[in-house]
Amino acid sequence: GTLLIIVCVGYRDEVMHYYQPIWTLVGAGVKSAASSGRPTASVIPPGVKWVKSNVREIDPDTNTVRTDNGMEISYQYLIVALGLQLHYEKIKGLPEIDDWEEFKIGSNYSVLTVEKTWRALQNFKEGNAIFSFPNTPVKCAGAPQKIMYLTDAYLRKTGKRATANVMYNTSLPVLFGIKKYADALWEIVKNRDIQVNLRHNLVEVRANKQEAVFENLDNPGETEVFEYEMLHVTPPMGPNPVIKGSSLADEGGWLDVNKETLQHNKYPNVFGIGDCTNLPTAKTAAAVAAQSSILDRTISKVLKNEMPDTKYDGYTSCPLVTSYSKVILAEFDYSGQPLETFPIDQSKERWTMYHMKADVMPHLYWHGLLKGFWGGPGPIRKIMHLGMK
């Protein structure tokens, strides 16, 4: 039997494919947005049929996918990699993106808004620089605070830090989900005089007054108004509506898969990867890399009518950029315990890890992950720890 692989990529007539993790550095003026993208046509593997249309509906009971342009595609096996949705519209009063520059708003989460972060940073005079984190699951949970550390560093470099308040208003009850790294980050925010307000959720922006309204999640309904001179918005996020409206979803709307095999819990010929799934680990590119090698092995076995024999351990990673030259490389698994590649204490800020984030990782993505050669650092970790981890 021949295997026909079909990809549907049609979102916003998506002619460009972006390496999103680098947007942290675009928002801080280190890289250009243009350098983060390549034409989608150039990264689709040879022999793959590319359907340039959005998926409108998946019917797993009849094994068909319907697209926006009216095609019906039947499948024997389906891998769902639909990502998640950004919901800027859920923040009351947030202006049209074209007006963000005027109102000193930016967001590193979209190619349309990431350069506005850098403009807001350059135009900063004095006052509050506020960074939000929504009350939803997010992708790259470290990103909302990475840009905050870079802003702090930029304001120091340009002599504006003395008249600035840098504030991180997060919906979470913690600074970071994994204690080992959170402890290191608390040290940094204290040393750099950064104000952290936990359980604060951005619900409204009053742009013409340059005010941001946050709800106190410990006392719902109670709000607090902050004036801002710069506002970095991390939008609420949610599951892809195609999954949410189908029998593939769990109660939250995410693709319901087995956390070890990535096989759907109800439909054995459906598999999932990445941000669209309900895997209980952080939604990152690093997680996708590790999941890709598991999925490759699992599907190869299933095609031969054999039992899957590799299990995903929940490995994920977040290179926490803490300045223009330092990174704390957080790596952990389902248990929430550190699962580090290198035999050094990765909760320390290191320039080597910054170099890896800024220069090595993009290469690994374009030339490794997208071509099927990079399945996460598991094998390297084994070598580095002499087979112990």
C-alpha positions in Angstrom: 0.0 0.0 0.0 1.1 3.5 -0.8 0.8 6.2 1.9 -0.7 9.5 0.7 0.0 12.3 3.0 -2.2 15.3 2.8 -1.8 18.6 4.7 -4.4 21.3 4.9 -2.9 24.7 5.6 -5.2 27.5 4.7 -5.4 29.7 7.7 -5.6 33.3 6.5 -4.3 32.0 3.1 -1.2 31.3 5.1 1.6 31.7 2.5 4.2 32.1 5.2 5.2 29.7 8.0 6.6 31.3 11.1 9.1 30.1 13.8 7.1 31.7 16.6 9.5 31.2 19.5 11.8 33.9 18.1 9.1 36.5 18.4 10.2 37.1 22.0 13.4 38.5 20.5 11.6 40.4 17.7 9.5 42.2 20.4 12.7 43.2 22.1 14.3 44.5 18.9 17.0 41.8 18.5 15.5 40.0 15.4 13.2 41.1 12.6 9.8 39.7 12.1 10.6 38.9 8.5 13.5 36.7 9.5 11.1 34.5 11.5 9.1 33.4 8.5 9.6 31.3 5.3 7.2 30.6 2.5 5.0 27.7 3.4 5.6 26.1 0.0 9.3 25.9 0.9 8.8 23.8 4.0 6.2 21.3 2.8 8.0 18.1 2.2 8.2 16.7 -1.3 5.5 14.2 -2.2 3.0 15.8 0.1 -0.3 17.1 -1.3 -1.0 20.5 0.0 -4.6 21.5 0.2 -4.7 25.3 0.5 -7.9 25.6 2.5 -8.9 25.7 6.1 -10.4 22.6 7.7 -14.1 23.3 8.4 -15.2 20.1 10.0 -13.8 16.7 11.0 -16.2 13.8 11.2 -14.4 10.9 12.8 -17.4 8.6 12.6 -17.2 8.7 8.8 -13.4 9.3 8.6 -13.8 12.5 6.6 -12.4 16.0 6.7 -14.3 18.9 5.1 -12.6 22.0 4.1 -13.7 25.6 3.6 -13.5 25.3 -0.2 -16.0 22.4 -0.2 -13.6 19.5 -0.5 -14.4 16.2 1.3 -11.3 14.2 2.1 -11.6 10.7 3.5 -8.8 9.3 5.6 -7.6 6.0 7.0 -5.5 7.7 9.6 -5.7 11.3 10.8 -3.1 13.4 12.7 -4.6 16.6 14.1 -2.2 19.5 14.6 -4.6 22.4 14.5 -2.9 24.5 17.3 -4.9 26.8 19.4 -6.8 30.1 18.9 -5.9 33.6 20.1 -8.8 35.6 21.5 -7.8 39.2 21.6 -11.5 40.1 21.1 -12.2 38.8 24.6 -10.4 41.8 26.1 -13.0 44.6 26.3 -12.0 47.8 24.6 -8.8 46.5 23.1 -8.4 48.8 20.1 -8.0 47.7 16.4 -4.5 46.4 15.8 -3.8 49.3 13.4 -4.1 51.7 16.4 -2.0 49.8 18.8 1.1 51.9 18.2 -0.7 55.1 19.1 -1.9 53.6 22.3 1.4 52.0 23.2 0.2 48.4 23.1 2.1 45.4 21.8 1.9 41.6 21.9 4.5 39.0 21.0 1.9 36.4 20.2 1.0 37.4 16.6 3.1 38.4 13.6 0.7 41.3 13.2 1.5 42.7 16.7 5.0 41.6 17.6 6.7 44.6 16.1 4.3 46.9 17.9 5.9 45.6 21.2 9.3 46.9 20.0 7.8 50.3 19.0 6.1 50.7 22.4 9.4 49.8 24.1 11.3 52.4 22.0 8.7 55.1 22.6 8.6 54.5 26.4 9.2 57.7 28.3 8.2 57.1 32.0 5.5 55.3 34.0 4.2 51.8 34.1 5.3 49.0 31.8 2.7 46.3 32.3 2.8 42.7 31.2 -0.3 40.5 31.3 -1.0 36.7 31.5 -4.5 35.5 30.8 -6.8 33.2 32.8 -6.7 30.4 30.2 -4.2 27.8 29.0 -1.6 29.5 26.9 1.2 28.5 24.5 4.7 29.1 25.7 3.7 30.1 29.3 7.2 31.7 29.8 6.8 34.3 27.0 4.7 36.8 28.9 7.5 37.3 31.4 10.4 37.0 29.0 9.5 40.3 27.3 9.2 41.8 30.8 12.8 40.9 31.6 14.0 42.2 28.2 12.0 45.5 28.7 13.7 45.9 32.1 17.1 45.4 30.5 16.3 47.8 27.6 15.1 50.5 30.0 18.3 50.2 32.0 20.4 50.3 28.9 18.7 53.5 27.7 18.7 55.2 31.1 14.9 55.2 31.5 14.6 52.5 34.3 14.7 55.0 37.2 11.3 56.6 36.1 9.7 53.2 35.1 7.7 50.7 37.0 7.9 47.2 35.5 4.9 45.2 36.5 3.9 41.6 35.8 0.2 41.1 36.3 -0.6 37.4 36.0 -3.7 35.3 36.4 -1.7 32.5 37.9 -1.2 32.0 41.6 2.6 31.4 40.9 5.3 33.1 39.0 6.2 29.9 37.1 4.6 26.4 37.3 7.8 24.5 38.2 9.2 25.4 41.7 12.9 25.0 40.9 12.7 27.6 38.2 10.1 29.8 40.0 12.5 30.2 42.9 15.2 31.4 40.6 12.8 33.8 38.8 11.6 35.3 42.2 15.2 36.1 43.0 15.5 37.9 39.6 12.3 40.0 40.0 13.4 41.0 43.5 16.9 42.0 42.4 15.6 44.0 39.5 12.8 45.7 41.4 10.0 44.2 39.2 6.5 44.2 40.8 4.6 40.9 40.5 0.8 40.9 41.0 -0.5 37.4 41.2 -4.2 36.4 40.3 -4.6 39.6 38.3 -6.5 39.0 34.9 -6.6 41.7 32.2 -10.3 42.2 31.3 -10.4 45.6 29.8 -8.3 48.3 28.1 -9.3 51.9 28.1 -6.8 52.9 25.4 -7.6 56.7 25.1 -6.8 57.0 28.9 -3.9 54.5 28.7 -5.6 52.4 31.4 -5.7 48.6 31.9 -8.3 47.0 34.0 -7.5 43.8 35.9 -9.9 41.5 37.7 -8.8 40.1 41.1 -9.4 36.4 40.6 -9.4 35.7 44.3 -12.3 38.0 44.7 -14.2 37.9 41.3 -15.9 41.1 40.3 -13.4 43.2 42.1 -11.2 45.2 39.6 -8.2 47.4 39.8 -7.2 50.1 37.2 -3.6 50.6 36.3 -2.3 53.4 34.2 0.3 52.3 31.6 3.0 53.8 29.4 3.5 50.5 27.7 1.2 47.4 27.7 2.2 44.0 26.6 -1.0 41.9 26.0 -1.0 38.1 26.2 -4.4 37.2 24.8 -6.8 34.7 26.2 -6.4 31.4 24.3 -8.6 28.5 23.6 -9.1 25.3 21.6 -9.6 25.3 17.8 -13.3 25.6 17.1 -13.1 22.7 14.6 -12.1 20.3 17.4 -14.3 22.0 20.0 -17.4 21.4 17.9 -16.7 17.8 17.3 -16.8 14.4 19.1 -13.0 14.5 19.1 -13.0 17.0 22.0 -12.8 16.6 25.7 -15.1 18.7 27.9 -12.8 21.7 27.6 -12.8 21.5 23.8 -9.2 20.1 23.4 -8.4 17.0 21.3 -8.8 14.1 23.7 -5.7 11.9 23.4 -3.9 9.3 25.4 -1.1 11.1 27.2 1.5 8.4 26.5 0.7 7.3 23.0 -1.0 10.5 21.6 -3.7 8.2 20.1 -7.3 9.5 20.4 -9.1 8.1 23.4 -12.2 7.2 21.4 -11.1 6.9 17.7 -8.0 4.7 17.4 -7.2 5.9 13.9 -6.9 9.6 15.0 -3.8 11.0 16.6 -2.9 14.4 18.0 0.2 16.6 18.4 0.9 20.0 19.9 -1.2 22.8 21.2 -4.5 21.4 20.1 -4.3 18.4 22.4 -5.3 18.0 26.1 -1.9 16.6 27.0 -1.2 17.8 30.6 2.1 19.5 29.8 3.1 23.0 28.7 2.3 23.9 25.1 5.7 24.6 23.5 7.6 23.9 20.3 10.0 21.7 22.4 7.0 19.6 23.5 6.0 19.2 19.8 9.5 18.0 18.9 9.4 15.3 21.6 5.9 14.4 20.7 6.9 14.1 17.0 9.3 11.3 17.6 6.8 9.4 19.7 4.1 9.9 17.1 6.4 8.8 14.3 7.2 5.5 16.1 3.6 5.0 17.2 2.1 5.4 13.8 4.8 3.2 12.2 3.7 0.5 14.6 0.0 1.0 14.1 0.4 0.8 10.3 2.0 -2.6 10.8 -0.8 -3.7 13.1 1.7 -3.8 16.0 1.2 -2.3 19.5 2.8 1.1 20.1 5.9 0.6 22.3 7.2 4.2 23.1 5.6 6.5 25.7 5.7 10.3 25.8 6.9 11.4 29.2 5.4 14.9 28.9 8.9 16.5 28.1 8.6 20.2 27.5 11.0 23.1 27.7 10.9 26.8 28.1 14.0 28.9 27.5 13.3 31.7 30.0 15.0 34.8 28.4 16.0 36.9 31.4 18.1 39.6 29.6 19.7 40.4 26.3 22.4 37.7 26.9 21.1 35.2 29.5 18.6 32.4 29.6 17.4 30.0 32.2 16.6 26.7 30.4 13.6 25.2 32.1 12.9 21.6 31.1 10.4 19.3 32.8 7.9 16.4 32.3 4.4 15.4 33.3 5.4 15.0 37.0 6.4 18.7 37.1 9.9 17.6 37.9 12.9 19.1 36.1 14.1 16.8 33.2 17.3 18.6 32.2 19.4 17.8 29.1 22.7 19.1 30.5 24.6 17.9 33.6 24.6 21.5 35.1 22.1 23.4 37.2 19.9 24.8 34.5 18.0 27.1 37.0 21.0 29.5 36.7 21.1 32.2 34.1 23.6 31.3 31.3 24.8 33.0 28.2 25.3 29.6 26.5 21.6 28.9 26.8 20.8 32.4 25.4 23.0 31.5 22.3 21.1 28.2 22.0 17.7 30.0 22.1 18.6 32.8 19.7 20.8 31.0 17.2 20.8 27.2 17.6 17.1 26.5 18.1 15.9 28.3 14.9 18.3 26.1 12.9 17.1 23.0 14.7 13.5 24.0 13.8 14.0 24.7 10.1 16.5 22.0 9.3 15.7 19.4 12.0 12.1 19.4 13.3 10.4 20.3 10.1 12.4 17.7 8.2 11.8 14.9 10.8 15.4 14.8 12.1 14.8 16.4 15.5 12.6 14.6 18.0 13.7 16.4 21.1 16.8 16.1 23.3 16.1 12.7 24.7 19.1 10.9 23.1 21.4 13.8 24.0 20.2 13.8 27.6 21.1 10.1 27.9 24.6 10.7 26.6 25.1 13.8 28.8 24.0 12.0 31.9 25.8 8.8 31.0 22.6 6.9 30.5 21.2 7.7 34.0 18.2 9.9 32.8 
